[in-house]
Amino acid sequence: HAQFAMEEIKNTDFASIASQTWDNATIISKGLVPLDNESIIITVTGTEPLDVLVTLNWKDRGLRNRTTALETLITEP
């Protein structure tokens, strides 16, 4: 799901890229099946290039908290 979010950001107009949080309802609206207690936090800092960090939080089958993150720099085309 973090990769899905990153791809969606890459397909967004540069001026429209902004920080946001996806809850279960947002994840479902994107056509994805959310993991247990999942949230996706998109943090955008900087101006040129933008530093984009996508952090995915969820609980695994043992109900342990898990996190993974993807980060990239995006410049205006």
Beta strands, then each sheet from edge to edge (+ up, - down):
strand 1: 20-22
strand 2: 39-45
strand 3: 50-59
strand 4: 65-74
sheet 1: 1+ 2- 3+ 4-
end
